[in-house]
Amino acid sequence: MCVVLALVAAVNVLAGDGTKCTYSTQECLDDMAANMKDRGWVGIEYDADTMTVTRVIPGSPADTAGFKTGDVMVAVGGISFGEKNADQIKKLAWNPGSELTFTVKRGGSNTDLDVTLGQLPDDVLAQWVGNHMIKNHVQVKVASLQEFAG
């Protein structure tokens, strides 16, 4: 499973936890827009199971910081990634302009990468909102060819 990292704290929230959103569609759109406008962006895609970077978005803060495909994210702000540290990671400053140090495993050794978080691009926000709406608000029925011919 690949996810785009805007900020670690938002990834699990935005990816959903398997339950339907309880807001109406408009309330949800308003809430997401309000909550995401001040969120920082790193600009990588990674495998959430292994924390391995699968893509670095060209021109992103991660690209500028030197992230490479294949890096394994170990820690951020000195806090190791993992369920037990999720609350601590969420408390870090994740707004545009904040500076965070990511520790990645590369070639068998750890490397620190200093990232200045950027503003979340409109296309990334639109993708997240769209995915959330499809998964949590829209009931989609796929018609068969027979229904159209019928």
LINWO-V561170 format. One record per residue. N is the residue number from 1. RES is the residue in one small letter. PHI is phi in whole degrees, 0 to 359 (NA if undefined). PSI is psi in degrees with one decimal (999 if undefined). NEAR is the number of other ideal C-beta (glycine too) atoms within 8 Angstrom. Layout:
# LINWO-V561170
((N;RES;PHI;PSI;NEAR) (N;RES;PHI;PSI;NEAR))
This chain:
# LINWO-V561170
((1;m;NA;121.4;5) (2;c;257;140.6;9) (3;v;226;151.6;9) (4;v;271;130.3;11) (5;l;269;107.1;12) (6;a;270;-47.9;14) (7;l;198;146.0;12) (8;v;299;-38.8;10) (9;a;297;-30.1;10) (10;a;271;-21.6;11) (11;v;302;-52.1;12) (12;n;294;-37.6;8) (13;v;295;-47.0;6) (14;l;285;-28.9;9) (15;a;288;-19.6;8) (16;g;88;159.5;9) (17;d;244;18.7;5) (18;g;92;-1.8;3) (19;t;253;156.0;5) (20;k;285;145.4;5) (21;c;293;139.6;9) (22;t;268;-9.0;3) (23;y;283;155.8;7) (24;s;292;165.6;5) (25;t;303;-48.0;8) (26;q;294;-42.2;6) (27;e;299;-40.1;8) (28;c;295;-47.0;14) (29;l;302;-46.1;10) (30;d;298;-44.5;8) (31;d;296;-46.2;9) (32;m;297;-43.8;12) (33;a;298;-44.3;10) (34;a;294;-42.4;7) (35;n;284;-26.9;8) (36;m;268;-15.1;12) (37;k;296;-26.2;7) (38;d;250;21.7;6) (39;r;266;138.9;13) (40;g;281;161.0;14) (41;w;232;133.5;15) (42;v;264;-51.6;14) (43;g;98;44.3;13) (44;i;228;158.7;13) (45;e;248;143.4;10) (46;y;211;158.7;12) (47;d;279;115.6;9) (48;a;293;-22.8;10) (49;d;283;-38.1;5) (50;t;251;-7.7;6) (51;m;62;26.3;10) (52;t;269;129.4;10) (53;v;290;123.7;16) (54;t;256;-18.3;8) (55;r;199;138.1;8) (56;v;250;122.5;12) (57;i;290;122.3;11) (58;p;303;134.1;5) (59;g;81;0.5;6) (60;s;280;167.3;13) (61;p;303;-36.0;12) (62;a;295;-39.3;15) (63;d;298;-47.2;12) (64;t;299;-37.2;9) (65;a;284;-16.8;11) (66;g;101;15.5;6) (67;f;301;147.2;13) (68;k;228;148.4;8) (69;t;303;134.5;7) (70;g;100;-16.3;7) (71;d;300;141.7;12) (72;v;251;118.2;11) (73;m;287;125.0;13) (74;v;255;-42.4;10) (75;a;203;163.4;10) (76;v;221;133.1;13) (77;g;59;28.4;8) (78;g;79;4.7;6) (79;i;254;121.8;10) (80;s;295;140.5;6) (81;f;291;143.8;11) (82;g;153;157.9;6) (83;e;306;-40.9;4) (84;k;293;-20.3;4) (85;n;252;6.9;10) (86;a;303;-42.5;9) (87;d;295;-40.1;6) (88;q;296;-41.0;8) (89;i;294;-38.9;13) (90;k;297;-28.4;9) (91;k;281;-8.6;5) (92;l;293;160.9;12) (93;a;283;107.9;5) (94;w;249;33.0;13) (95;n;255;158.5;9) (96;p;306;135.5;11) (97;g;95;-17.2;7) (98;s;292;147.4;11) (99;e;251;128.6;8) (100;l;230;145.8;12) (101;t;256;119.6;11) (102;f;262;136.0;13) (103;t;258;125.2;13) (104;v;237;149.3;13) (105;k;267;124.2;10) (106;r;220;122.7;11) (107;g;60;32.6;3) (108;g;89;-6.4;4) (109;s;229;161.4;6) (110;n;274;141.6;8) (111;t;229;136.0;9) (112;d;265;133.3;7) (113;l;237;121.3;12) (114;d;271;122.1;8) (115;v;242;129.7;14) (116;t;261;114.0;10) (117;l;297;140.6;15) (118;g;259;176.6;12) (119;q;285;137.8;6) (120;l;297;119.7;13) (121;p;297;145.7;8) (122;d;303;-38.9;6) (123;d;292;-32.7;6) (124;v;290;-45.0;11) (125;l;300;-44.3;12) (126;a;298;-39.4;8) (127;q;296;-45.2;9) (128;w;296;-45.1;13) (129;v;297;-45.3;11) (130;g;300;-46.4;8) (131;n;298;-42.0;8) (132;h;298;-44.0;14) (133;m;298;-44.3;12) (134;i;296;-44.7;9) (135;k;283;-26.8;7) (136;n;238;-8.0;9) (137;h;229;-26.5;10) (138;v;255;127.0;5) (139;q;267;117.7;3) (140;v;251;129.1;5) (141;k;246;127.3;4) (142;v;264;118.0;4) (143;a;280;144.5;6) (144;s;275;163.5;6) (145;l;300;-36.0;6) (146;q;296;-35.6;6) (147;e;296;-35.8;7) (148;f;285;-34.8;7) (149;a;282;-23.1;5) (150;g;305;999;4))
